[in-house]
Amino acid sequence: MLDQHQRIIVTGGAGFVGSHLTDKLLARGDEVICVDNYYTGSKRNILHHIGNPMYEMMRHDVTFPLYIEADNIFHLACPAAPIHYQHDPVQTLKTSVHGSINMLGLAKRLGIRILQASTSEVYGDPNVHPQEESYWGNVNPIGIRSCYDEGKRAAETLFFDYHRQHGLEIKVARIFNTFGPRMHVNDGRVVSNFIIQALRGEPITIFGEGLQTRSFCYVDDLVNGLIALMDSPADVTGPINLGNPHELTIRELAESIIDLTGSASKLTFKDLPQDDPMQRRPNIDKARELLNWQPTVAFEDGVRKTIDYFDTLLSGNQHPTKPNGQV
């Protein structure tokens, strides 16, 4: 286990996951340097840390080199929602590749440990279910999602090559669908989309027939998994799946959110986007065995907290910024 009270770089630290990770690291006594270019991150997510002497904000794009000192790096920088990463696919790929090269170079220079926030998208539209880390995936290398999927796959390659060639201590987490307070209101991801549509009384938009499945992990559980992986022994490199094995169809998700919000919204159906995976559920045996980690927040409890966050946001209070989604 790593010593506590370290200076930690969190790239993408003003984003959804990065800001929750920052909360947890500061709460345990670490110093955090948030590195973010605010393409999808938001200062609203981190305003509650302004004035904390253990916290520093740095506006920086990781596709350019960074020269600062730290004890380890959580590398989370990259747009994660299709609407954002497809808006500028070349820059998305640069963020995964150039950004990883720059942060790996920094870790190599400092001789420190670095964690890569990879993704379940490396599995593509999987032919193996549930997905375990040994599965190589089924990814379209030239599709509209490829800038993200293949970018993250390339980043994993870079991490393991730096590990083998330079002896760098690496950690690779494959993150499955995550939700919670501070999700971007316009990120197009299914949980936030459904909640906002339900709260507004608008039709719930389902792509395809809604029979495709996903597994949703509450953000607090994911953050605990990331920290457990970073603090694990050096020989635990990953990749390790971090997600909730509780699987449900998109239609079941929509119906659950309608029920929990008390909305009168009806379901509406549109064509399924290209390369949208039909099944997604993590095998988390490795995380249980090597990290002693598994999700503990019940899906419905997490959805209620997320609904409360968006309800506050939409009602006119634009700054629900306290840790853990408290408003």
N, C-alpha and C positions, 0 to 999 in steps of 0.2 A: 504494500500500500504506500502511495506517495504521501510525503509529509503535507500537512495542512498549511494554511497561511502562505500561499504562493502568489506570484504575479502571473496572471493567466490572460492570454489573448483569446478573445472570442470573435472570430470573423463572422460577419452577419449578426452581430450582437444586438442590433436594434430590430431584428426580425421577430417573427412569432416564436419559434423555438429558442432562438438566441437570447431573447429578453428573459424568458423563463429560466433558462440556464444561468444567466447572469444573476437573477434573484437568488437562486440556490447557492451559487458560489460565494456571493457576498454574505449571505446569511451564515455560512459556515466559517467566515473570516478571511476569505481570499481577497486579493486585490484583482480587479478586473479591468482590462483595457478593451473597450468595445471598438471594433474596427468595422465600419459599414459605409457604403456609398449612398444609402437611403433610396436605392432603386425600388425595393419592395419593403425595406425596413422603415420604421417610423419613429421619430423622436417621442411621439406620444407613448410608445411602449416603454421608454426608459426615463421619462421625466422625473419619476419618483426617486431616481438615484442622483439627480443633479444636486451638488453640494456635499455628496458623500466623498470624503477624502480617499476612500479605497476604490473609487470608480473614476474612469477616464474615458471620454468619448473621442474618437478619432475618425474624421471623415476621410475615407481612403478606399480606392478601388483595388482589389487584390490582384487584378491583372497587371498592376505595376508593383515593383519590388517594395518591400517594407523593411526599414532598418530601426528596430527597437529591441529592447531587452525583455525577456520573460522567462518563466520557468516551465511552461508548457502551453500548447495551442489547441483550442477547439476550432477546427476549420469547418464552419457552417455556411460560409458565403456562397450563395447561388439561388436565383429565383426558383421556387419549387412548384408553383402552380402553372398549369399549361398556358393560361391566358397571358402570364407574364413571361415565361421562358420562350414562348413561341412569338412574342412581339419582336424580339431581337435575337433570333436563334444563333447568329454568329457570335454575338457577345456572350450568350449563355454558354456556348462551347468554350469560348476563351476563358470564361470565369472558372469553369471546371478544370481546364487544362493549364492555362497560364497561371491562374490563381493557385492551383495546387503546386505547380513548379516553384512559384515564388514563396509560398508558405513552407514547403518542404526545404527549400534552400535556406530560409531563415532558421528552421528547426535544426538543420545540419550545421549551420554556422554556430548556433548557440549550444548544440549538443543536448537538445531537449526533446521531450516526447510530444507527438502530435497526433490528434484524432481527426479522422475524416468522417464527416457526415455523408455517407453514401445513402443509397435508397433501394427500396424494393423494386424500383423501375429497372434495375439491372437484370431482373428476371424476365422483363418484357411481358408478353402474353403467355404465361407459363403452361408447359405441357406436363409439369409435375405439380402435384397438389397434396398437402400444403408444401410451400417452398422451403427447402433447407439450403444451407450455405454451400453445399457441394454441387448444387444445380447450376449449370453454366448459363441458363437462360435461353429465351427465344425472342430476340430483339430485332426489329427492323432497323438496319443501319442507315436507311435513306428516307425514313418517314418524317412526318411533321413533329413527332415527339423525339426524334433521334438526337437533337441537339442536347437534350437533357439526359436521356437514357445512355447514349454513347459517351457523353461527356463524363458522366459519373463512372462509367465502366473504365474509361481512360484514366480517370483520377485514381481509381483503385489500382490499376496497373502501375502508375507512377509511384504510389505509396509503397507497393511491395518491391518495386525495383530499387527505390531508395533504401529500403530496409535490407535487401539482399546485397546491394552494391556498397552501401555506405554504413551499414550497421545501425541505421536510424531506428529508434523506438517508435513504432507506429501502432495505431489502433484504428480499425475500420468498422463502423457501425452501418448496417443496412436498415434504414428506418422505413417502417411501414406507415400507412396512413395515420396521421396524427391530427388531433383536433383540440380545441380549447379556447379560452379567452385570448384576445389579441390576434386571432386570425385576421388577415386583411379582408376588409369588407367587400372588396371587388376582386378577390383572387380567383373566383370561379370554381373553387373546390366544393365538393358535394355537400359537406356538412354545413359550411357557412352559407352556401347558396340556399339550401333547403330552409335553414333557420330564418334567414332574411326574408325569403319569399313567404314563409308561414307567418312571420310577425307582421308583414305588410298585407296579409290576406290575398296575396297573388297566387296564381297557379304554380304548383311545384313542378319544375321542369325535369323530366326523367329522359335520359338518352337510351335508345333501344327500348326493350320491354321491361327494363328494370330488374332483370334476372341475374345480371352480373353481380358478383360478390366482392365485398371489401371487408377488411378487419380494421377497426378503428381504436387507436390507443390514445388515452387522455395525456395531455402534454406533461403533466407532473410525473406520470409514470415514465414517459420517455426520457425526461431529464435525469431522473434517478438512474436509468439504465446507462445513459451517456457518461455520467460521473462514475458509476461502478466500473464501466469499461476503461475509462481513463486511469482509474486508480488500481486496476488489476495488475498482476505480475507481468513483467516485461515480455514473457513468452506468449502471453495471450494477445495476439495481434489481431484476431478476427480473420475474415469478416464474421460479424455476429449479427444475427437478426434481432432487431428491437421492435416489437409491436405486440398487439393484443391478438391472441388466436381466436377470439370471439368473432365469428364470421356471420354476416347477414347480407341479404340482397339489398340492392339500392332501393327497391320498392319498399322493403321492410323498414329501411332507414327513413324514407319519406313518411311512411305511415306513423312511425314512432315519433317523429318530430311534430307532425300535425297533432298527435295526441298530447304530447307534452306541452305544446304551446297553446292548446285549445283553439287552434286556428280553424277557420272554415275553408281553407284552401283546398282546391281539387288538384288531381294529378293530370299533367299534360305530357305527351310523349313526342320526342324528336328523334331523328336518325342518330345512330351511334357514331361517334367520331372515329377517325382512322386509328387503328392500332390500340384502341382502348381495351385493356386486359379484361377477360371475362371472369377470371378467378384470382383472388389474392388473399392468402392467409399465411402467416409465418409459422414455421416450425421454430420454437424458441427453446429447444432442448439444450443448445449450447449456452444460451444466456442463463438458464436455470442452473446448469452444472458449473459453469466457469465464473459466473458473476453473482450467483445466488440472487438472481433478479427475475421477477415476473410482475405483470401489471396487477395493481391492487384496487384501482378505482373502477367501480362498476360503470358500464356504458351509460346507463340512464342517469347516474349521478353526474358524470362528466358532461352529458348533453344539457342537463339542467343548468349547470354553471355556465356553459357556453351560451345558452339561451339568455340567461340573465345579463351576460356581458353585452350581447348584441341588442337586447331590449333597452339597456341603458344608453348604448351608443345611438340607437335610432330615435330615442325619445328626446334627444337634444343635449344630453350631457356628453360632450365629445372627449372627455378625459378620464375614462375608467382605467386608471393607470396603476393602482396599487398591486403589490405582488399577489400571485395566485388568483388573479381575476376578481379580487374584492373590489367593490365599487361603493 
